[in-house]
């Protein structure tokens, strides 16, 4: 059994005795398939007439028209109930559009139509060619409340967070806060009829009882090989036979050319993957861009000046007033914001601050446990603070700045950004990108900040980013750390090979090895099986020995 992807965790508070008695009979595992593929795929058209502008979402069975209104001189904005916001930057030759659903911002690649309008496609669930299978679990807790958890077998929308759970006599409903997808369940004899609703589209799943031991999540034999190289045949074999369990993609380039590219478990080159904390390294690049444009004067600025007015209740004593942007980039702020490796719960670990209404406020309230710059400990609260810092320093929304200054120059269009609770891109992680686009980011650094003869990052910022500042005290290997980049040394037949890496939990790796002008991207689904570091094994035992030959 291979359980890779947790989708929904929701606690149910039962207030009705009848509802409680009814649910009692449904405790256990369930499974079923959606009615059809890609149930929430939309064509989006932006139409402008003398009367105004409208965004039209065309689904399989419905059309939803959302009027657009000027938010300011830059943006047109439309909203559909509490499910969706579309925001368009109209100042560019080609408009830039983002669809926001819950905690996700999806970039929409717009193209001019023959009628003079703009059109693009968007898939809420990031699916490809699958008919999704859903596993549903209803569990009774010790306090007689109930919890529900849902898993997708296919590599679709990786996980969801349930909220606003309501229960009737023979039905229940809840909403996913990441996608704003609404779920309605109807309790039937020996089955649960689950309906998923978004905009005016809906799809149904008839769930039947299925014991947990029969759940096979991510269990695929199929793969897509876009490589003509036979040098890595052993790697492919061991991924397929589960020696290297849960590997979703391996893409390798050398000297600027892709030499190996293979996808597994149903993933393809066009499906963005959850990068988890790998996307922290994008935050590093954006700080460098902001400094180059003089939006920020330098990285040694005290962060107090960015937060003191908005958060007057924060006590900036005991060294907190000495924390700089540099300390956030190097995980050396000294704040009690440590994600793992302690024998206690850190005040502002990622789970702690994400449970708060205001994430930034909670992180800033964290006590100081070291002097700034004294020690480095990995904690997502550090890069999170960089998002409001840059947001307050630019004259546009941060997602549009990211697109214009980093992603568009790299021709990256198919991506999704997670947001924080302050409606800004979350710099702690959780962005969705394709492996090919992650590779472009790595190549940008190998090119010393140059892409297609244009400087995207200043060369000196690339050097600063790849420098070694502190050892991460709370990591097993005591890795040295740059500006949100990891350092790792591989020993291959007695030779030491140094790499710089962007990493995300579950086995998301971007590996840059300047000595060989080599880039490796590995995506995985090993979130809860203790194999999150498996990409390092792949690099050491399968890739570098072949490169060394």
C-alpha atoms as one frame of an Amber mdcrd trajectory, in Angstrom:
protein
   0.000   0.000   0.000   1.398   3.396  -1.002  -0.296   6.344   0.664   1.381
   9.501  -0.628  -1.081  12.363  -0.665  -3.272  13.606   2.165  -6.128  15.714
   0.884  -8.536  16.775   3.571  -8.509  16.752   7.359 -11.686  18.081   8.904
 -13.075  17.728  12.405 -16.818  17.354  12.629 -18.698  18.686  15.621 -21.934
  16.789  16.015 -24.808  18.717  17.500 -27.681  16.455  16.485 -28.301  13.048
  18.070 -29.984  11.883  14.901 -27.007  12.985  12.814 -24.672  11.207  15.213
 -26.684   7.994  15.046 -26.824   8.190  11.274 -23.087   8.771  10.842 -22.231
   5.879  13.158 -23.062   3.435  10.366 -20.673   5.132   7.928 -17.446   4.995
   9.913 -14.655   3.443   7.812 -13.152   3.638   4.343 -14.924   4.520   1.100
 -13.923   4.909  -2.548 -15.349   6.041  -5.861 -14.578   7.715  -9.181 -15.589
  11.112 -10.464 -18.131  11.121 -13.283 -15.666  12.361 -15.905 -12.162  13.738
 -16.386 -11.266  17.338 -15.646 -14.653  18.319 -14.186 -13.485  21.818 -13.300
 -11.569  22.815 -16.394 -12.552  26.219 -17.763 -11.932  28.362 -20.774 -11.715
  31.943 -19.559 -12.518  34.789 -21.939 -12.050  38.469 -21.143 -14.583  40.480
 -23.119 -14.577  44.273 -23.326 -17.462  46.276 -24.795 -18.714  49.825 -24.498
 -20.712  48.749 -21.446 -17.607  47.435 -19.646 -15.509  44.297 -19.189 -16.593
  40.787 -18.249 -14.777  37.549 -17.536 -16.579  34.484 -18.851 -15.787  31.052
 -17.380 -16.933  28.314 -19.756 -17.069  24.865 -18.155 -18.304  21.525 -19.414
 -21.938  22.226 -18.625 -22.190  25.878 -17.668 -21.152  29.440 -18.350 -20.429
  31.842 -15.494 -20.155  35.540 -16.274 -18.285  37.676 -13.764 -18.366  41.478
 -14.278 -14.999  43.217 -13.983 -14.600  46.525 -12.178 -11.626  48.831 -11.885
  -9.837  48.300  -8.577  -7.429  51.136  -9.394  -5.635  52.427 -12.467  -3.899
  49.063 -12.896  -6.296  46.225 -12.141  -9.676  44.982 -13.232 -11.217  42.707
 -10.600 -14.179  40.342 -10.576 -15.532  38.085  -7.843 -17.951  35.167  -7.799
 -19.532  34.769  -4.374 -16.865  33.586  -1.903 -15.316  31.095  -4.340 -13.209
  32.997  -6.825 -11.499  36.318  -7.564 -10.020  37.150 -10.960  -7.604  40.079
 -11.141  -6.148  41.431 -14.396  -3.275  43.850 -14.924  -4.368  45.885 -17.930
  -1.225  48.042 -18.212   0.702  45.442 -20.217   0.520  44.798 -23.971  -0.683
  41.306 -23.083  -2.815  41.451 -19.915  -1.597  39.457 -16.918  -4.310  37.538
 -15.105  -4.498  35.586 -11.862  -7.398  33.518 -10.606  -7.482  33.307  -6.818
  -9.300  30.460  -5.107  -8.766  30.169  -1.386  -5.022  30.068  -0.748  -3.990
  29.588  -4.376  -3.165  32.068  -7.135  -3.176  30.566 -10.630  -1.531  32.427
 -13.493  -3.667  32.422 -16.655  -1.754  32.514 -19.934  -3.907  34.842 -22.070
  -3.912  34.922 -25.859  -5.624  37.308 -28.260  -8.639  35.786 -30.019  -9.895
  36.485 -33.529 -12.669  38.610 -31.995 -10.190  40.892 -30.295 -10.807  39.457
 -26.833  -8.377  37.631 -24.535  -8.695  33.945 -23.742  -6.938  31.336 -21.605
  -7.501  27.949 -19.954  -7.522  26.990 -16.301  -7.971  23.724 -14.442  -8.930
  24.030 -10.779  -7.674  20.568  -9.820  -4.448  20.612 -11.899  -5.446  17.347
 -13.536  -4.231  15.874 -16.776  -5.734  12.755 -18.327  -7.108  10.891 -15.318
 -10.550   9.931 -14.144  -9.894  10.748 -10.496 -10.464   8.127  -7.825 -11.296
   9.445  -4.379 -10.789   7.629  -1.098 -12.884   8.878   1.792 -12.512   7.995
   5.454 -15.004   8.742   8.219 -13.648   8.185  11.721 -15.162   8.465  15.170
 -13.063  10.235  17.798 -12.797   9.513  21.514 -14.994  12.528  22.310 -17.735
  11.125  20.015 -17.059  13.709  17.340 -16.113  12.620  13.844 -13.246  13.315
  11.507 -13.179  12.947   7.734 -10.100  12.524   5.546  -9.970  12.276   1.786
  -7.242  11.059  -0.570  -6.942  11.101  -4.352  -5.277   8.133  -6.008  -4.232
  10.163  -9.032  -1.632  12.989  -9.002  -4.236  15.708  -9.161  -4.770  18.435
  -6.604  -2.413  17.222  -3.917  -4.120  18.090  -0.677  -6.940  20.185   0.717
  -7.920  21.670   4.049 -11.564  21.317   5.020 -13.492  24.038   6.802 -17.062
  25.132   7.612 -18.308  21.577   8.200 -22.083  21.362   8.615 -24.136  18.248
   9.333 -27.799  17.442   8.842 -29.734  14.270   9.599 -28.497  12.382   6.530
 -26.117  14.833   4.890 -23.029  16.937   5.446 -21.118  19.686   3.667 -17.746
  21.414   3.881 -15.406  23.645   1.879 -11.736  23.315   0.956  -9.926  26.510
   1.953  -7.208  26.066  -0.713  -9.477  25.745  -3.749 -12.837  26.929  -2.331
 -14.328  23.742  -3.757 -17.598  22.881  -1.987 -18.423  19.302  -0.967 -21.939
  18.002  -0.268 -22.445  14.457   1.008 -25.683  12.470   1.100 -25.851   9.338
   3.264 -27.508   6.450   1.418 -27.923   2.742   2.057 -24.392   1.257   1.835
 -23.049   4.299  -0.037 -22.289   8.015   0.205 -23.205  10.292  -2.696 -20.624
  13.073  -2.736 -21.116  16.146  -4.946 -18.306  18.597  -5.688 -19.368  22.131
  -6.659 -17.426  25.050  -8.136 -18.930  28.095  -9.842 -21.924  26.612 -11.680
 -20.203  23.294 -12.382 -20.683  20.145 -10.326 -19.623  16.528 -10.467 -20.603
  13.500  -8.423 -18.856  10.561  -6.819 -20.725   7.496  -5.642 -18.644   6.220
  -2.730 -18.791   2.543  -1.803 -17.241   0.876   1.254 -13.568  -0.042   0.758
 -11.263  -1.232   3.592  -8.170   0.901   4.165  -5.793  -1.949   3.328  -7.151
  -1.941  -0.225  -6.310   1.730  -0.810  -3.531   2.011  -3.410  -2.684   5.680
  -3.702  -0.256   6.725  -6.427   0.175   3.084  -7.452   0.947   3.346 -11.174
   3.090   1.294 -13.494   2.992   3.777 -16.343   5.728   6.320 -17.047   6.604
   8.815 -19.738  10.175   8.783 -21.039  11.163  11.835 -23.059  14.820  10.823
 -23.003  16.863   8.877 -25.523  19.656   8.222 -23.033  20.414   4.669 -21.906
  22.854   5.833 -19.230  20.159   5.977 -16.576  18.298   2.740 -17.342  19.045
   1.356 -13.869  17.472   4.477 -12.358  14.288   4.017 -14.387  14.099   0.330
 -13.480  14.474   0.975  -9.754  11.837   3.701  -9.780   9.384   1.440 -11.585
   9.976  -1.517  -9.262   9.588   0.695  -6.183  13.191   0.432  -5.052  13.016
   4.216  -5.324   9.435   4.557  -4.180   7.315   7.603  -4.840   9.509   9.294
  -7.450   7.364  11.389  -9.786   9.925  12.892 -12.140  13.643  13.089 -12.887
  14.921  15.731 -15.296  18.629  16.246 -15.936  20.376  18.905 -17.991  24.061
  19.503 -18.676  25.668  22.402 -20.507  22.201  23.879 -20.979  20.734  20.819
 -22.742  18.251  18.318 -21.312  19.909  14.889 -21.393  17.302  12.887 -19.452
  13.622  13.421 -18.701  11.213  10.829 -17.342   7.893  11.034 -15.476   6.266
   8.396 -13.295   3.054   7.655 -11.376   0.965   9.448 -13.969   2.784  12.777
 -13.866   3.654  14.490 -17.147   5.770  17.419 -18.269   2.703  19.681 -18.294
   1.465  18.975 -14.754   2.768  21.444 -12.137   4.046  19.711  -9.014   3.795
  20.913  -5.435   7.345  22.077  -4.706   6.786  22.538  -0.980   9.779  24.407
   0.515  11.784  24.239  -2.698  10.012  27.473  -3.624  11.717  29.260  -0.727
  14.648  29.699  -3.115  12.445  31.743  -5.459  11.985  34.160  -2.557  15.758
  34.578  -2.428  15.834  35.550  -6.097  13.019  38.054  -5.615  14.887  39.809
  -2.814  17.873  40.132  -5.146  15.665  41.566  -7.903  14.062  44.051  -5.513
  17.508  45.246  -4.375  18.719  45.539  -7.975  15.703  47.760  -8.739  16.271
  49.796  -5.574  12.921  48.748  -4.174  15.077  47.658  -1.232  18.382  49.431
  -0.640  20.242  46.343   0.626  19.821  43.077   2.494  21.234  44.395   5.776
  18.190  46.553   6.484  16.576  46.004   9.922  13.172  44.433   9.446  11.689
  46.574  12.227  11.236  49.478   9.827   8.892  47.378   7.664   6.634  46.217
  10.515   6.685  48.764  13.352   3.755  50.810  12.047   1.504  47.874  11.174
   2.338  45.953  14.348   2.892  48.548  17.107   2.302  45.882  19.753   5.526
  44.030  18.869   8.305  44.445  21.436  11.506  45.049  19.470  13.815  44.624
  22.459  16.288  41.848  23.318  17.925  41.936  19.892  14.781  41.713  17.796
  15.461  45.227  16.506  18.761  43.940  15.081  17.183  41.308  12.794  17.886
  42.136   9.146  16.761  40.792   5.786  20.115  38.991   5.624  19.221  37.073
   8.786  15.901  35.979   7.276  17.651  34.782   4.107  20.114  32.726   6.160
  17.634  31.373   8.756  19.639  33.121  11.475  17.089  35.611  12.861  17.337
  34.147  16.354  13.544  33.957  16.611  11.914  30.920  18.163  10.595  29.966
  14.720  12.123  26.533  14.147  10.249  23.931  12.107  11.861  20.711  13.382
  14.720  19.137  15.332  13.720  20.313  18.806  12.512  18.308  21.787   9.736
  20.879  22.183   7.300  22.784  20.002   8.787  26.018  18.712   6.572  29.063
  19.337   6.427  29.976  15.639   7.012  26.757  13.749   5.111  26.556  10.478
   2.170  24.678  11.919   1.886  27.090  14.850   1.728  30.331  12.875  -0.434
  28.867  10.110  -3.093  28.147  12.710  -3.288  31.862  13.522  -5.392  34.562
  11.904  -2.323  36.740  11.230   0.750  34.643  10.409   3.138  37.597  10.378
   2.001  38.870  13.755   2.548  35.478  15.368   6.072  35.124  13.948   7.064
  38.621  15.055   5.802  37.859  18.562   8.143  34.868  18.830  10.720  35.244
  21.605  14.403  35.599  20.778  16.411  32.486  21.658  19.684  33.597  19.998
  21.277  36.836  18.955  20.604  37.582  15.259  23.323  35.928  13.201  24.573
  33.789  16.085  23.062  30.483  14.942  20.968  29.263  12.022  17.972  26.973
  12.405  15.678  26.013   9.548  12.262  27.617   9.992   9.687  28.750   7.432
   8.786  31.814   9.461  12.015  33.491   8.344  11.332  33.577   4.585   7.639
  34.194   5.227   8.515  37.657   6.558  10.213  38.512   3.258   6.849  38.523
   1.482   5.292  41.426   3.417   8.661  43.224   3.295   8.781  43.187  -0.517
   5.028  43.799  -0.781   5.367  47.017   1.224   8.286  48.159  -0.955   6.712
  47.881  -4.419   3.826  49.703  -6.077   1.887  46.657  -7.287   0.597  43.353
  -5.979   3.419  40.931  -5.300   2.148  38.117  -7.566   2.265  40.456 -10.567
   5.759  41.617  -9.602   6.880  37.971  -9.421   5.443  37.285 -12.850   6.911
  40.353 -14.546  10.372  40.253 -13.008  11.085  36.515 -12.747   8.616  34.110
 -14.325   7.726  35.904 -17.563  11.413  36.497 -18.500  11.967  32.735 -18.041
   8.802  31.957 -20.083   7.199  30.320 -17.050   3.393  30.475 -17.401   1.967
  27.241 -16.007   2.252  27.769 -12.261   0.318  28.278  -9.072   1.385  30.281
  -6.005   0.239  29.598  -2.464  -0.801  32.648  -0.454  -0.512  33.525   3.203
  -3.354  34.727   5.388  -2.482  38.333   4.529  -3.405  37.778   0.846   0.214
  37.792  -0.328   2.311  35.076  -1.993   3.611  32.741   0.698   7.412  32.655
   0.697   7.524  29.624   2.989   6.699  27.250   0.128   3.872  25.416  -1.580
   4.213  26.819  -5.103   3.312  24.538  -8.020   5.662  24.444 -11.023   6.558
  21.928 -13.710   9.977  20.217 -13.454  11.063  21.878 -16.700  10.296  25.312
 -15.254  12.111  24.488 -12.023  15.080  23.568 -14.204  14.958  26.975 -15.902
  15.341  28.570 -12.498  18.427  26.470 -11.792  19.879  27.283 -15.220  19.430
  30.987 -14.478  21.869  30.596 -11.582  24.303  28.519 -13.631  24.179  31.326
 -16.203  25.192  33.786 -13.483  21.788  35.482 -13.562  21.582  35.810 -17.361
  18.733  34.386 -19.453  18.700  34.702 -23.243  21.313  37.466 -23.061  19.275
  39.485 -20.549  20.231  39.991 -16.916  17.425  38.776 -14.635  19.541  38.523
 -11.478  22.706  40.527 -10.774  25.739  38.188 -10.912  26.868  39.353  -7.476
  23.485  38.252  -6.052  23.957  34.786  -7.524  27.339  34.629  -5.758  25.841
  35.835  -2.491  22.998  33.343  -2.771  25.378  30.429  -3.285  27.793  31.501
  -0.544  28.017  29.639   2.773  26.964  31.619   5.827  25.919  29.338   8.652
  25.407  25.692   9.474  21.766  24.718   9.983  21.895  23.491  13.563  18.613
  21.580  13.425  19.465  19.416  10.382  20.861  15.890  10.581  23.740  16.573
   8.188  24.442  20.025   9.634  24.203  21.470   6.119  25.782  24.808   5.353
  23.272  27.342   4.097  23.268  30.264   1.669  20.488  32.699   0.860  17.680
  30.109   1.085  19.832  27.510  -0.697  21.233  24.326   0.830  24.800  23.043
   0.430  25.618  19.363   0.098  28.823  17.425  -0.626  28.611  14.053  -2.393
  31.475  11.574  -2.195  31.760   9.662  -5.487  34.573   7.111  -5.604  36.652
   9.206  -3.239  35.975  12.475  -5.064  34.047  15.235  -3.316  31.429  16.954
  -5.475  29.749  20.086  -4.150  26.155  20.968  -4.959  23.787  23.823  -4.173
  20.201  22.721  -3.669  16.663  23.990  -3.284  14.674  21.457  -1.278  11.070
  20.738  -0.378   9.537  18.127   1.890   8.477  14.839   0.372  11.463  14.741
  -1.989  11.342  17.928  -4.097  14.900  18.781  -5.175  16.581  21.250  -7.501
  20.277  20.364  -7.568  22.853  22.660  -9.167  26.429  21.370  -9.583  28.537
  24.127 -11.159  31.593  21.873 -11.588  29.756  19.823 -14.207  27.332  22.545
 -15.361  24.720  20.067 -14.221  21.145  20.566 -13.073  18.901  17.838 -11.675
  15.221  18.241 -10.806  13.505  15.474  -8.855   9.884  15.595  -7.689   8.362
  13.007  -5.378   5.394  12.083  -3.240   7.209  10.787  -0.157   5.553  13.081
   2.340   4.925  10.678   5.194   7.030   7.572   4.659  10.436   8.793   5.829
  11.882   8.908   2.307  11.907  12.645   1.779  15.706  12.630   1.343  15.632
   9.872  -1.286  16.662  12.300  -4.082  20.096  12.540  -2.450  20.425   8.774
  -2.860  19.408   9.104  -6.517  22.024  11.815  -7.062  24.783   9.864  -5.325
  24.128   6.325  -6.559  22.539   6.783  -9.987  23.292  10.176 -11.538  26.737
  11.364 -10.501  28.470   8.008 -11.205  27.174   8.218 -14.794  28.215  11.844
 -15.150  31.655  10.969 -13.796  32.263   8.292 -16.444
